[in-house]
């Protein structure tokens, strides 16, 4: 009953906000802010904006420039002070706004930016003002470097993709949302994202959830049954899915990039420390207990301390800790929310995505009701195995914060420790199948540890390929790997425009969105960019990177322009600076995927 009540509350919450979100679907930029121009008696240009109800315009983001790129002095009336979630205290205009430019040239570019109250913020837009015809039209192209100049003048972006020096393809994940809605409505959309979540459940980003659920079940001891495991894991999965849905709502309403916030250096460090603490607790060094008042209340329940509310709390927390890995479906749902303002549809899709991730956990927990040992020495061994899994998760996250060689040393010590533990655990009943498996696993782990120690001495950086430097040295004709330093860094629309303008004509471009705290990015740089097929495919490609380790307003504007949610994302542009269809890579992908996208960008068969 508690699970049904929880589900009803979440669905009711989605339903309650549905009418409001439907009424607040954002207008197009030109409808929300209608700009007109007239000539004053002294010859100055006077620009007026008619601002729709529920929208406001920023005073600080009004700018203008001439055809030669010279900045024009723009004068405007004082606005109303507002504490904006994106820019802090700033002046804004409601209803109407007016600005003037003395000695305005015959043609100039006007840049402005606005937001919807309690909704999305539009990227800065640039319009061409024609004083001869007194029109405010689409952005024009003044010179080869107009893209960079416009970006420098406005510190922002234009809504017209084709006039900015490059154009983007339809985002595949976002299109999937639209197609699923068009073909089968909400039911097909939810079923599709449920399937996406099920597929993502077997990726490294979701891996830490398995030891969490397993440890929760192990604490049940003799009370664990198939029914009990099903109820606890279902509670966990529903709370996990609800957290995803609520994060989608929060992202839409706050306008903040929650994926970047939840994957910051401080967040990753905190999560890594938390998993290390959980590991030490599983090794029996100390016990983690709830406050006395809460424990006493749970103790009154015939089900003991691992109650359904406790499982729900654990599931909700798990989503906040390890759920924000950027994937194509997640990015598509968030971009759909940003583009349409339909919070409910986007949140429902994310709820289904989270629920799909929880399905294998429910199956595992239900089966474990009979499979897991109930008591005795083996129960203690199982808890210690979970401890090693937590340590591996902590080290996996900590790789972002430590030097590569120190990380490699950590994997070697962890593999050696687990090998000794597993081999020792299997020395009891020599003929038992479990004992044989334990000794074999322990021996394999010890051999792996030895190989990593050897790799440390020859300059290896990848614990999964510790002897790779030997094979690289022996291959006389092998291609050099692509390093992170080979990418030219950009940090704003202006710098991206400059890089594109300075690149050779007809040269394709790869824009790699990364960050020091991005776990998957490390794998890409260590394994994919060193693959021979990838190195060969990226020959002659202009390599550019956007580092989000420290996110600022300029980088956020560039993310919005590129329709990118977070790292890792790779955007390819062909020789005409157009993004070819089906080339964008988001989240986890293979070397074959990367090589195929690079070939498409160069006009070759994948």
C-alpha positions, 0 to 999 in steps of 0.5 A, a space after each residue: 500500500 505504501 508503494 501504491 500511495 507513493 506512486 499515486 503522489 508522484 503521478 498526481 504531482 505531474 498531473 497538478 503541474 500539467 495545466 500550468 505548464 501547458 499554459 506557459 509554453 514559451 513564445 518564439 523570441 520575435 513574438 515575446 519581444 517585438 522590436 521596431 525602429 524609428 528615426 528621431 528628430 536629431 537623426 538618432 535611431 530609436 529602438 522600441 520593444 513591445 514585451 509580452 506579458 510574463 516576459 522581461 528584457 535585460 538592460 545589461 545585454 543590449 548592444 550594437 555594432 556597425 558593419 565594420 565591427 565597431 561597437 556603437 554606444 547605446 543609451 537606455 532608460 533605467 530598468 527595474 532591479 531583479 534578482 535573476 537566477 542566472 545573472 544575479 541582481 540586474 536591471 530588466 524591462 517589463 511591458 516596454 523598453 526603449 534604447 537609442 543610438 546617436 549617429 547610427 549608421 545606415 545599417 547596424 547589428 542589434 543584440 538583446 536577450 530576454 527571459 520568460 518569468 518562471 520559465 526558460 531564458 532565451 539565448 541572446 539574439 542579433 538582428 540587422 537594423 536598416 535605417 533606410 527602410 526602418 526595419 529590424 530584420 534577420 541577422 545579416 552577414 557583413 564579412 568572413 569574420 562576422 560570426 566572431 565579431 557578433 559574438 564578441 559584441 553581444 557575448 551571446 548567440 543568435 537564434 538564426 543558426 544558418 547565419 552564424 557560420 555553422 548549422 546544427 542537425 536535428 538532435 537525434 534524442 530530441 527528435 526521438 521525443 517528438 517522433 514517439 509523441 507523434 506516433 503513439 502519444 504519451 504511452 509510446 513515449 513512456 514505453 520508449 524511454 522505459 526501454 532506453 532506461 533498461 538498456 542504460 542499466 547495463 552501462 558503467 554509470 549505473 553500475 554503482 547501484 547494484 552493490 547499493 541494492 545488494 548491500 540493502 538486501 544483505 542486511 535483511 539476513 534471515 528475513 529476506 524472501 523473494 517477496 521482501 526483495 521485490 517490495 524493497 527493490 521496487 520501492 528503491 526503483 520508484 524513488 529512483 525514477 521519481 528523483 529523475 522526474 523531479 530533477 527534470 522539473 527542477 532543471 526546467 524551472 531553475 534554468 540551471 544545468 543540473 547535470 554540470 552542478 551534480 558532476 562538479 569537482 566537489 560533488 564527485 569528491 563528496 560521492 567518492 568519499 561517501 562510497 569509501 565510507 560505505 566500503 569501510 563500513 562493510 568491512 566491519 571497521 565501524 557501523 553506520 546507524 540511523 539516529 536513535 529516534 528514527 531507529 526506534 521508530 523503525 524497530 517497531 515495524 515488524 519488517 525491521 530497520 530496512 523498511 520500505 520508506 528506507 529503501 525509497 530514501 536510498 533510491 532517491 539519494 542514489 539518483 542524486 549521487 550517481 544518476 546525472 551521467 549524460 546520455 542521449 535519452 537524458 539530453 533529449 528529454 532535457 532539450 525537449 523541456 528547454 525547447 517546448 517548456 512542457 515540463 510534464 512531458 519531459 519529467 514523465 519521460 525522465 521518470 520512465 527512464 529512471 524506472 527502466 534503469 531500476 528494472 534489472 535491480 528489481 529482478 536481481 533483488 527478487 531472485 536474491 531472495 532465495 539465492 543470497 545466503 541467510 546467515 553464517 560466515 558466507 554472509 560476512 564474506 558477501 558483505 566484504 565483497 560488497 565493500 570491495 565493490 564500493 571501493 572500486 566505485 570510489 576509486 573509479 570516481 576518484 580517477 578524476 581528481 588524482 594523477 593517472 599514475 597514482 590512480 593506476 597504483 590504486 587499482 593495482 593495490 585494490 586488485 591485489 587486495 581483492 585477489 588475496 581476499 578471494 583466494 583465501 575465501 576459497 581455501 575451505 572446501 577445496 572441491 566446492 564449486 564456489 571455492 574453486 570459483 573464488 580461488 580462480 577469481 582471486 588468482 586472476 585478480 592477483 595476476 591483473 595486479 601484477 600486470 598493473 605494477 608492470 604497467 606502472 614501470 613502463 608508463 601505462 595509464 590505463 588499468 585495463 590495458 597495462 601493457 599497451 606501451 609495449 605493443 605501441 613501441 613494438 609497432 613500428 608503423 603505428 599511428 600516434 595517439 590523439 592527446 587532450 593537448 591536441 585540441 584547441 580550447 574554446 570558452 565562448 561563442 567568440 572564441 569558437 567563431 575565431 577558431 572556425 574562421 581561422 581553420 583551412 577552407 573545407 576542413 571538417 571540425 570536431 568539437 569535444 565537450 569535456 570536463 576534468 570531473 567527467 568520468 566517461 571523458 577519461 575513458 574516451 581520452 585514454 581508450 578511444 582517442 588512442 585507437 588506431 581507427 580513430 586516429 586515422 579517421 580524425 586525420 585532417 579534422 580540426 580538433 576543438 574542445 570546450 572544457 566545462 570544469 569551471 562553467 561560466 556564462 559564456 560557456 553556458 551560452 555556447 552550450 545553449 547554442 550547440 544544444 548540448 546538455 553536458 559532457 561528454 558530447 562530440 559535435 562534428 561539422 563538415 567542410 561547409 560547417 554543417 553538422 551531418 545527420 547522425 554524427 553527434 555522440 553523447 555519453 558512452 560510445 565506442 571507437 567504431 562510433 567515433 570513427 564512423 562519425 568522423 568519416 561522415 563529417 569528411 564525406 566518406 562512407 562510415 
